[in-house]
């Protein structure tokens, strides 16, 4: 694999940080995403990358988690939730 210029990596880190800031603008979602990623990452064990890269990984996962929370809250998956969790009954 070819060496990737540091500037390109810095640009990726910045882009993910901006996406993270946008996706986690709700403090409750940010907190939930942070807790979920902490649990996931602590069990994953990959800690050998540079700190900036590890932070980028975590921020990318948090952005996805927070976006999924918002989608569920806004009802985008109500029908699927009833299929996944029939014990919840109807809404």
Biopython code that builds the backbone (N, CA, C, O; Angstrom):
import numpy as np
from Bio.PDB.StructureBuilder import StructureBuilder

atoms = [
    (1, "UNK", "N", (0.842, -1.172, 0.000)),
    (1, "UNK", "CA", (0.000, 0.000, 0.000)),
    (1, "UNK", "C", (0.891, 1.241, 0.000)),
    (1, "UNK", "O", (1.879, 1.304, 0.731)),
    (2, "UNK", "N", (0.546, 2.195, -0.799)),
    (2, "UNK", "CA", (1.327, 3.431, -0.903)),
    (2, "UNK", "C", (1.161, 4.267, 0.358)),
    (2, "UNK", "O", (0.124, 4.233, 1.020)),
    (3, "UNK", "N", (2.202, 5.011, 0.668)),
    (3, "UNK", "CA", (2.100, 5.929, 1.798)),
    (3, "UNK", "C", (1.069, 7.001, 1.490)),
    (3, "UNK", "O", (0.988, 7.509, 0.371)),
    (4, "UNK", "N", (0.297, 7.327, 2.488)),
    (4, "UNK", "CA", (-0.729, 8.360, 2.340)),
    (4, "UNK", "C", (-0.173, 9.650, 2.923)),
    (4, "UNK", "O", (0.318, 9.656, 4.052)),
    (5, "UNK", "N", (-0.242, 10.732, 2.177)),
    (5, "UNK", "CA", (0.286, 12.000, 2.694)),
    (5, "UNK", "C", (-0.420, 12.407, 3.991)),
    (5, "UNK", "O", (-1.628, 12.226, 4.148)),
    (6, "UNK", "N", (0.355, 12.952, 4.897)),
    (6, "UNK", "CA", (-0.199, 13.375, 6.187)),
    (6, "UNK", "C", (-1.322, 14.393, 6.007)),
    (6, "UNK", "O", (-2.283, 14.403, 6.775)),
    (7, "UNK", "N", (-1.202, 15.240, 5.003)),
    (7, "UNK", "CA", (-2.245, 16.240, 4.747)),
    (7, "UNK", "C", (-3.586, 15.571, 4.426)),
    (7, "UNK", "O", (-4.638, 16.045, 4.855)),
    (8, "UNK", "N", (-3.546, 14.482, 3.679)),
    (8, "UNK", "CA", (-4.782, 13.756, 3.351)),
    (8, "UNK", "C", (-5.405, 13.180, 4.615)),
    (8, "UNK", "O", (-6.618, 13.260, 4.806)),
    (9, "UNK", "N", (-4.581, 12.605, 5.471)),
    (9, "UNK", "CA", (-5.089, 12.051, 6.728)),
    (9, "UNK", "C", (-5.684, 13.157, 7.582)),
    (9, "UNK", "O", (-6.755, 12.985, 8.164)),
    (10, "UNK", "N", (-5.001, 14.285, 7.662)),
    (10, "UNK", "CA", (-5.531, 15.423, 8.426)),
    (10, "UNK", "C", (-6.876, 15.883, 7.872)),
    (10, "UNK", "O", (-7.769, 16.247, 8.636)),
    (11, "UNK", "N", (-7.024, 15.868, 6.556)),
    (11, "UNK", "CA", (-8.304, 16.251, 5.944)),
    (11, "UNK", "C", (-9.408, 15.268, 6.311)),
    (11, "UNK", "O", (-10.537, 15.678, 6.583)),
    (12, "UNK", "N", (-9.094, 13.976, 6.323)),
    (12, "UNK", "CA", (-10.088, 12.968, 6.720)),
    (12, "UNK", "C", (-10.493, 13.163, 8.174)),
    (12, "UNK", "O", (-11.675, 13.106, 8.515)),
    (13, "UNK", "N", (-9.508, 13.392, 9.016)),
    (13, "UNK", "CA", (-9.779, 13.596, 10.439)),
    (13, "UNK", "C", (-10.688, 14.804, 10.625)),
    (13, "UNK", "O", (-11.632, 14.760, 11.413)),
    (14, "UNK", "N", (-10.404, 15.871, 9.906)),
    (14, "UNK", "CA", (-11.223, 17.084, 9.996)),
    (14, "UNK", "C", (-12.641, 16.837, 9.486)),
    (14, "UNK", "O", (-13.607, 17.298, 10.094)),
    (15, "UNK", "N", (-12.769, 16.118, 8.383)),
    (15, "UNK", "CA", (-14.096, 15.834, 7.822)),
    (15, "UNK", "C", (-14.926, 14.995, 8.780)),
    (15, "UNK", "O", (-16.110, 15.271, 8.979)),
    (16, "UNK", "N", (-14.324, 13.980, 9.372)),
    (16, "UNK", "CA", (-15.055, 13.136, 10.327)),
    (16, "UNK", "C", (-15.419, 13.945, 11.569)),
    (16, "UNK", "O", (-16.513, 13.781, 12.109)),
    (17, "UNK", "N", (-14.530, 14.807, 12.024)),
    (17, "UNK", "CA", (-14.834, 15.646, 13.186)),
    (17, "UNK", "C", (-16.023, 16.562, 12.898)),
    (17, "UNK", "O", (-16.885, 16.745, 13.758)),
    (18, "UNK", "N", (-16.074, 17.132, 11.704)),
    (18, "UNK", "CA", (-17.209, 17.989, 11.333)),
    (18, "UNK", "C", (-18.504, 17.191, 11.266)),
    (18, "UNK", "O", (-19.540, 17.649, 11.747)),
    (19, "UNK", "N", (-18.454, 16.007, 10.675)),
    (19, "UNK", "CA", (-19.628, 15.135, 10.616)),
    (19, "UNK", "C", (-20.085, 14.770, 12.027)),
    (19, "UNK", "O", (-21.280, 14.782, 12.322)),
    (20, "UNK", "N", (-19.139, 14.450, 12.883)),
    (20, "UNK", "CA", (-19.441, 14.105, 14.274)),
    (20, "UNK", "C", (-20.133, 15.266, 14.976)),
    (20, "UNK", "O", (-21.140, 15.073, 15.657)),
    (21, "UNK", "N", (-19.597, 16.463, 14.812)),
    (21, "UNK", "CA", (-20.199, 17.639, 15.457)),
    (21, "UNK", "C", (-21.628, 17.860, 14.987)),
    (21, "UNK", "O", (-22.491, 18.237, 15.780)),
    (22, "UNK", "N", (-21.884, 17.629, 13.711)),
    (22, "UNK", "CA", (-23.228, 17.791, 13.170)),
    (22, "UNK", "C", (-24.165, 16.705, 13.713)),
    (22, "UNK", "O", (-25.278, 17.003, 14.147)),
    (23, "UNK", "N", (-23.719, 15.464, 13.689)),
    (23, "UNK", "CA", (-24.582, 14.339, 14.072)),
    (23, "UNK", "C", (-24.851, 14.287, 15.569)),
    (23, "UNK", "O", (-25.888, 13.777, 15.991)),
    (24, "UNK", "N", (-23.939, 14.804, 16.370)),
    (24, "UNK", "CA", (-24.097, 14.712, 17.828)),
    (24, "UNK", "C", (-24.479, 16.054, 18.444)),
    (24, "UNK", "O", (-24.118, 16.339, 19.586)),
    (25, "UNK", "N", (-25.203, 16.872, 17.698)),
    (25, "UNK", "CA", (-25.558, 18.200, 18.217)),
    (25, "UNK", "C", (-26.582, 18.121, 19.346)),
    (25, "UNK", "O", (-26.685, 19.059, 20.137)),
    (26, "UNK", "N", (-27.340, 17.034, 19.444)),
    (26, "UNK", "CA", (-28.249, 16.833, 20.572)),
    (26, "UNK", "C", (-27.427, 16.241, 21.720)),
    (26, "UNK", "O", (-26.869, 15.154, 21.572)),
    (27, "UNK", "N", (-27.344, 16.934, 22.860)),
    (27, "UNK", "CA", (-26.491, 16.456, 23.956)),
    (27, "UNK", "C", (-26.844, 15.049, 24.447)),
    (27, "UNK", "O", (-25.952, 14.284, 24.813)),
    (28, "UNK", "N", (-28.124, 14.704, 24.460)),
    (28, "UNK", "CA", (-28.518, 13.362, 24.911)),
    (28, "UNK", "C", (-28.024, 12.300, 23.933)),
    (28, "UNK", "O", (-27.555, 11.240, 24.348)),
    (29, "UNK", "N", (-28.127, 12.582, 22.640)),
    (29, "UNK", "CA", (-27.624, 11.643, 21.636)),
    (29, "UNK", "C", (-26.105, 11.535, 21.721)),
    (29, "UNK", "O", (-25.548, 10.445, 21.590)),
    (30, "UNK", "N", (-25.442, 12.654, 21.939)),
    (30, "UNK", "CA", (-23.982, 12.645, 22.052)),
    (30, "UNK", "C", (-23.545, 11.782, 23.225)),
    (30, "UNK", "O", (-22.600, 11.001, 23.111)),
    (31, "UNK", "N", (-24.230, 11.922, 24.346)),
    (31, "UNK", "CA", (-23.904, 11.140, 25.534)),
    (31, "UNK", "C", (-24.135, 9.644, 25.284)),
    (31, "UNK", "O", (-23.286, 8.814, 25.611)),
    (32, "UNK", "N", (-25.294, 9.311, 24.701)),
    (32, "UNK", "CA", (-25.607, 7.905, 24.414)),
    (32, "UNK", "C", (-24.604, 7.308, 23.431)),
    (32, "UNK", "O", (-24.161, 6.173, 23.603)),
    (33, "UNK", "N", (-24.251, 8.069, 22.409)),
    (33, "UNK", "CA", (-23.288, 7.587, 21.415)),
    (33, "UNK", "C", (-21.917, 7.385, 22.048)),
    (33, "UNK", "O", (-21.244, 6.392, 21.770)),
    (34, "UNK", "N", (-21.506, 8.309, 22.887)),
    (34, "UNK", "CA", (-20.218, 8.199, 23.565)),
    (34, "UNK", "C", (-20.166, 6.942, 24.426)),
    (34, "UNK", "O", (-19.175, 6.211, 24.403)),
    (35, "UNK", "N", (-21.231, 6.689, 25.183)),
    (35, "UNK", "CA", (-21.272, 5.502, 26.041)),
    (35, "UNK", "C", (-21.254, 4.218, 25.214)),
    (35, "UNK", "O", (-20.548, 3.267, 25.550)),
    (36, "UNK", "N", (-22.031, 4.193, 24.133)),
    (36, "UNK", "CA", (-22.084, 2.996, 23.289)),
    (36, "UNK", "C", (-20.729, 2.711, 22.652)),
    (36, "UNK", "O", (-20.284, 1.564, 22.612)),
    (37, "UNK", "N", (-20.085, 3.747, 22.161)),
    (37, "UNK", "CA", (-18.787, 3.557, 21.509)),
    (37, "UNK", "C", (-17.728, 3.161, 22.531)),
    (37, "UNK", "O", (-16.854, 2.348, 22.228)),
    (38, "UNK", "N", (-17.793, 3.715, 23.720)),
    (38, "UNK", "CA", (-16.836, 3.332, 24.764)),
    (38, "UNK", "C", (-16.945, 1.839, 25.065)),
    (38, "UNK", "O", (-15.932, 1.154, 25.211)),
    (39, "UNK", "N", (-18.176, 1.339, 25.156)),
    (39, "UNK", "CA", (-18.379, -0.090, 25.410)),
    (39, "UNK", "C", (-17.874, -0.925, 24.227)),
    (39, "UNK", "O", (-17.192, -1.932, 24.420)),
    (40, "UNK", "N", (-18.207, -0.509, 23.026)),
    (40, "UNK", "CA", (-17.776, -1.234, 21.831)),
    (40, "UNK", "C", (-16.259, -1.229, 21.717)),
    (40, "UNK", "O", (-15.639, -2.271, 21.504)),
    (41, "UNK", "N", (-15.671, -0.057, 21.860)),
    (41, "UNK", "CA", (-14.231, 0.087, 21.642)),
    (41, "UNK", "C", (-13.428, -0.629, 22.717)),
    (41, "UNK", "O", (-12.373, -1.190, 22.420)),
    (42, "UNK", "N", (-13.900, -0.623, 23.957)),
    (42, "UNK", "CA", (-13.150, -1.284, 25.028)),
    (42, "UNK", "C", (-13.088, -2.792, 24.805)),
    (42, "UNK", "O", (-12.124, -3.439, 25.215)),
    (43, "UNK", "N", (-14.102, -3.352, 24.162)),
    (43, "UNK", "CA", (-14.088, -4.772, 23.866)),
    (43, "UNK", "C", (-13.372, -5.115, 22.579)),
    (43, "UNK", "O", (-13.025, -6.273, 22.346)),
    (44, "UNK", "N", (-13.150, -4.118, 21.742)),
    (44, "UNK", "CA", (-12.543, -4.347, 20.440)),
    (44, "UNK", "C", (-11.040, -4.554, 20.554)),
    (44, "UNK", "O", (-10.487, -5.478, 19.958)),
    (45, "UNK", "N", (-10.391, -3.704, 21.309)),
    (45, "UNK", "CA", (-8.990, -3.898, 21.603)),
    (45, "UNK", "C", (-7.978, -3.315, 20.640)),
    (45, "UNK", "O", (-6.782, -3.386, 20.924)),
    (46, "UNK", "N", (-8.389, -2.737, 19.509)),
    (46, "UNK", "CA", (-7.426, -2.169, 18.564)),
    (46, "UNK", "C", (-7.008, -0.794, 19.053)),
    (46, "UNK", "O", (-7.758, 0.174, 18.928)),
    (47, "UNK", "N", (-5.823, -0.715, 19.603)),
    (47, "UNK", "CA", (-5.357, 0.540, 20.188)),
    (47, "UNK", "C", (-4.012, 0.984, 19.613)),
    (47, "UNK", "O", (-3.384, 1.895, 20.152)),
    (48, "UNK", "N", (-3.570, 0.363, 18.542)),
    (48, "UNK", "CA", (-2.220, 0.612, 18.036)),
    (48, "UNK", "C", (-2.094, 1.777, 17.067)),
    (48, "UNK", "O", (-0.979, 2.187, 16.746)),
    (49, "UNK", "N", (-3.191, 2.312, 16.602)),
    (49, "UNK", "CA", (-3.136, 3.430, 15.660)),
    (49, "UNK", "C", (-2.776, 4.720, 16.401)),
    (49, "UNK", "O", (-2.909, 4.790, 17.623)),
    (50, "UNK", "N", (-2.329, 5.725, 15.676)),
    (50, "UNK", "CA", (-2.087, 7.026, 16.309)),
    (50, "UNK", "C", (-3.377, 7.559, 16.945)),
    (50, "UNK", "O", (-4.475, 7.268, 16.470)),
    (51, "UNK", "N", (-3.236, 8.326, 18.000)),
    (51, "UNK", "CA", (-4.392, 8.817, 18.755)),
    (51, "UNK", "C", (-5.390, 9.552, 17.859)),
    (51, "UNK", "O", (-6.599, 9.387, 18.023)),
    (52, "UNK", "N", (-4.904, 10.357, 16.919)),
    (52, "UNK", "CA", (-5.815, 11.088, 16.027)),
    (52, "UNK", "C", (-6.666, 10.130, 15.197)),
    (52, "UNK", "O", (-7.842, 10.395, 14.945)),
    (53, "UNK", "N", (-6.079, 9.036, 14.781)),
    (53, "UNK", "CA", (-6.812, 8.059, 13.975)),
    (53, "UNK", "C", (-7.824, 7.322, 14.843)),
    (53, "UNK", "O", (-8.958, 7.101, 14.418)),
    (54, "UNK", "N", (-7.429, 6.943, 16.049)),
    (54, "UNK", "CA", (-8.371, 6.295, 16.970)),
    (54, "UNK", "C", (-9.556, 7.211, 17.259)),
    (54, "UNK", "O", (-10.703, 6.764, 17.276)),
    (55, "UNK", "N", (-9.275, 8.489, 17.485)),
    (55, "UNK", "CA", (-10.348, 9.458, 17.736)),
    (55, "UNK", "C", (-11.271, 9.548, 16.517)),
    (55, "UNK", "O", (-12.491, 9.634, 16.660)),
    (56, "UNK", "N", (-10.675, 9.527, 15.312)),
    (56, "UNK", "CA", (-11.475, 9.583, 14.095)),
    (56, "UNK", "C", (-12.390, 8.361, 14.003)),
    (56, "UNK", "O", (-13.568, 8.499, 13.675)),
    (57, "UNK", "N", (-11.866, 7.175, 14.286)),
    (57, "UNK", "CA", (-12.698, 5.968, 14.273)),
    (57, "UNK", "C", (-13.878, 6.129, 15.224)),
    (57, "UNK", "O", (-15.027, 5.893, 14.850)),
    (58, "UNK", "N", (-13.583, 6.532, 16.449)),
    (58, "UNK", "CA", (-14.638, 6.666, 17.462)),
    (58, "UNK", "C", (-15.660, 7.723, 17.062)),
    (58, "UNK", "O", (-16.862, 7.516, 17.228)),
    (59, "UNK", "N", (-15.198, 8.845, 16.541)),
    (59, "UNK", "CA", (-16.129, 9.898, 16.131)),
    (59, "UNK", "C", (-17.008, 9.445, 14.972)),
    (59, "UNK", "O", (-18.184, 9.805, 14.911)),
    (60, "UNK", "N", (-16.458, 8.666, 14.061)),
    (60, "UNK", "CA", (-17.257, 8.163, 12.939)),
    (60, "UNK", "C", (-18.349, 7.220, 13.444)),
    (60, "UNK", "O", (-19.491, 7.291, 12.991)),
    (61, "UNK", "N", (-18.000, 6.342, 14.376)),
    (61, "UNK", "CA", (-18.995, 5.426, 14.938)),
    (61, "UNK", "C", (-20.045, 6.205, 15.718)),
    (61, "UNK", "O", (-21.238, 5.924, 15.600)),
    (62, "UNK", "N", (-19.613, 7.186, 16.515)),
    (62, "UNK", "CA", (-20.562, 8.006, 17.277)),
    (62, "UNK", "C", (-21.523, 8.744, 16.353)),
    (62, "UNK", "O", (-22.713, 8.846, 16.654)),
    (63, "UNK", "N", (-21.027, 9.256, 15.241)),
    (63, "UNK", "CA", (-21.895, 9.966, 14.293)),
    (63, "UNK", "C", (-22.973, 9.030, 13.761)),
    (63, "UNK", "O", (-24.139, 9.414, 13.673)),
    (64, "UNK", "N", (-22.598, 7.820, 13.409)),
    (64, "UNK", "CA", (-23.576, 6.850, 12.926)),
    (64, "UNK", "C", (-24.586, 6.471, 13.990)),
    (64, "UNK", "O", (-25.780, 6.365, 13.708)),
    (65, "UNK", "N", (-24.119, 6.268, 15.203)),
    (65, "UNK", "CA", (-25.011, 5.896, 16.306)),
    (65, "UNK", "C", (-26.002, 7.018, 16.593)),
    (65, "UNK", "O", (-27.199, 6.768, 16.739)),
    (66, "UNK", "N", (-25.515, 8.242, 16.673)),
    (66, "UNK", "CA", (-26.393, 9.385, 16.956)),
    (66, "UNK", "C", (-27.417, 9.579, 15.838)),
    (66, "UNK", "O", (-28.570, 9.918, 16.105)),
    (67, "UNK", "N", (-27.003, 9.367, 14.601)),
    (67, "UNK", "CA", (-27.934, 9.490, 13.479)),
    (67, "UNK", "C", (-29.002, 8.406, 13.551)),
    (67, "UNK", "O", (-30.172, 8.668, 13.272)),
    (68, "UNK", "N", (-28.612, 7.204, 13.919)),
    (68, "UNK", "CA", (-29.585, 6.117, 14.071)),
    (68, "UNK", "C", (-30.572, 6.428, 15.195)),
    (68, "UNK", "O", (-31.767, 6.172, 15.052)),
    (69, "UNK", "N", (-30.091, 6.973, 16.304)),
    (69, "UNK", "CA", (-30.994, 7.361, 17.394)),
    (69, "UNK", "C", (-32.020, 8.380, 16.911)),
    (69, "UNK", "O", (-33.209, 8.265, 17.209)),
    (70, "UNK", "N", (-31.556, 9.367, 16.172)),
    (70, "UNK", "CA", (-32.463, 10.395, 15.659)),
    (70, "UNK", "C", (-33.493, 9.781, 14.702)),
    (70, "UNK", "O", (-34.672, 10.132, 14.748)),
    (71, "UNK", "N", (-33.049, 8.872, 13.845)),
    (71, "UNK", "CA", (-33.972, 8.211, 12.920)),
    (71, "UNK", "C", (-35.047, 7.431, 13.671)),
    (71, "UNK", "O", (-36.219, 7.475, 13.296)),
    (72, "UNK", "N", (-34.665, 6.727, 14.711)),
    (72, "UNK", "CA", (-35.641, 5.969, 15.508)),
    (72, "UNK", "C", (-36.600, 6.929, 16.199)),
    (72, "UNK", "O", (-37.812, 6.712, 16.186)),
    (73, "UNK", "N", (-36.075, 7.976, 16.795)),
    (73, "UNK", "CA", (-36.909, 8.954, 17.499)),
    (73, "UNK", "C", (-37.907, 9.617, 16.555)),
    (73, "UNK", "O", (-39.037, 9.903, 16.952)),
    (74, "UNK", "N", (-37.505, 9.863, 15.319)),
    (74, "UNK", "CA", (-38.382, 10.514, 14.344)),
    (74, "UNK", "C", (-39.353, 9.541, 13.678)),
    (74, "UNK", "O", (-40.146, 9.946, 12.827)),
    (75, "UNK", "N", (-39.301, 8.271, 14.053)),
    (75, "UNK", "CA", (-40.267, 7.299, 13.559)),
    (75, "UNK", "C", (-39.930, 6.637, 12.244)),
    (75, "UNK", "O", (-40.781, 5.970, 11.655)),
    (76, "UNK", "N", (-38.716, 6.803, 11.773)),
    (76, "UNK", "CA", (-38.359, 6.237, 10.466)),
    (76, "UNK", "C", (-38.390, 4.713, 10.455)),
    (76, "UNK", "O", (-38.466, 4.106, 9.386)),
    (77, "UNK", "N", (-38.332, 4.091, 11.621)),
    (77, "UNK", "CA", (-38.283, 2.630, 11.689)),
    (77, "UNK", "C", (-39.395, 2.042, 12.546)),
    (77, "UNK", "O", (-39.252, 0.938, 13.070)),
    (78, "UNK", "N", (-40.491, 2.760, 12.695)),
    (78, "UNK", "CA", (-41.576, 2.271, 13.548)),
    (78, "UNK", "C", (-42.075, 0.895, 13.118)),
    (78, "UNK", "O", (-42.255, 0.016, 13.961)),
    (79, "UNK", "N", (-42.299, 0.696, 11.831)),
    (79, "UNK", "CA", (-42.794, -0.602, 11.354)),
    (79, "UNK", "C", (-41.766, -1.707, 11.606)),
    (79, "UNK", "O", (-42.122, -2.814, 12.009)),
    (80, "UNK", "N", (-40.514, -1.404, 11.369)),
    (80, "UNK", "CA", (-39.468, -2.395, 11.601)),
    (80, "UNK", "C", (-39.339, -2.724, 13.081)),
    (80, "UNK", "O", (-39.122, -3.879, 13.445)),
    (81, "UNK", "N", (-39.471, -1.724, 13.928)),
    (81, "UNK", "CA", (-39.360, -1.958, 15.368)),
    (81, "UNK", "C", (-40.448, -2.918, 15.826)),
    (81, "UNK", "O", (-40.194, -3.799, 16.647)),
    (82, "UNK", "N", (-41.643, -2.756, 15.308)),
    (82, "UNK", "CA", (-42.724, -3.681, 15.669)),
    (82, "UNK", "C", (-42.391, -5.102, 15.224)),
    (82, "UNK", "O", (-42.748, -6.062, 15.907)),
    (83, "UNK", "N", (-41.719, -5.244, 14.102)),
    (83, "UNK", "CA", (-41.304, -6.565, 13.630)),
    (83, "UNK", "C", (-40.186, -7.120, 14.501)),
    (83, "UNK", "O", (-40.194, -8.298, 14.859)),
    (84, "UNK", "N", (-39.225, -6.265, 14.839)),
    (84, "UNK", "CA", (-38.087, -6.702, 15.642)),
    (84, "UNK", "C", (-38.490, -7.002, 17.077)),
    (84, "UNK", "O", (-37.983, -7.935, 17.700)),
    (85, "UNK", "N", (-39.412, -6.193, 17.590)),
    (85, "UNK", "CA", (-39.810, -6.292, 19.006)),
    (85, "UNK", "C", (-41.332, -6.387, 19.133)),
    (85, "UNK", "O", (-41.961, -5.428, 19.581)),
    (86, "UNK", "N", (-41.941, -7.513, 18.750)),
    (86, "UNK", "CA", (-43.397, -7.633, 18.825)),
    (86, "UNK", "C", (-43.919, -7.510, 20.256)),
    (86, "UNK", "O", (-45.092, -7.196, 20.461)),
    (87, "UNK", "N", (-43.063, -7.754, 21.239)),
    (87, "UNK", "CA", (-43.466, -7.640, 22.642)),
    (87, "UNK", "C", (-43.794, -6.204, 23.039)),
    (87, "UNK", "O", (-44.396, -5.978, 24.089)),
    (88, "UNK", "N", (-43.409, -5.238, 22.222)),
    (88, "UNK", "CA", (-43.705, -3.839, 22.532)),
    (88, "UNK", "C", (-45.135, -3.467, 22.173)),
    (88, "UNK", "O", (-45.628, -2.424, 22.604)),
    (89, "UNK", "N", (-45.807, -4.299, 21.395)),
    (89, "UNK", "CA", (-47.175, -3.993, 20.993)),
    (89, "UNK", "C", (-47.194, -2.957, 19.890)),
    (89, "UNK", "O", (-46.196, -2.729, 19.206)),
    (90, "UNK", "N", (-48.340, -2.340, 19.731)),
    (90, "UNK", "CA", (-48.473, -1.325, 18.690)),
    (90, "UNK", "C", (-48.291, 0.055, 19.290)),
    (90, "UNK", "O", (-48.474, 0.264, 20.490)),
    (91, "UNK", "N", (-47.933, 0.976, 18.441)),
    (91, "UNK", "CA", (-47.692, 2.356, 18.884)),
    (91, "UNK", "C", (-48.970, 3.141, 18.839)),
    (91, "UNK", "O", (-48.980, 4.325, 19.174)),
]
sb = StructureBuilder()
sb.init_structure("model")
sb.init_model(0)
sb.init_chain("A")
sb.init_seg("    ")
for serial, (resi, resn, name, xyz) in enumerate(atoms, 1):
    if name == "N":
        sb.init_residue(resn, " ", resi, " ")
    sb.init_atom(name, np.array(xyz, "f"), 0.0, 1.0, " ", f" {name:<3s}", serial, name[0])
structure = sb.get_structure()
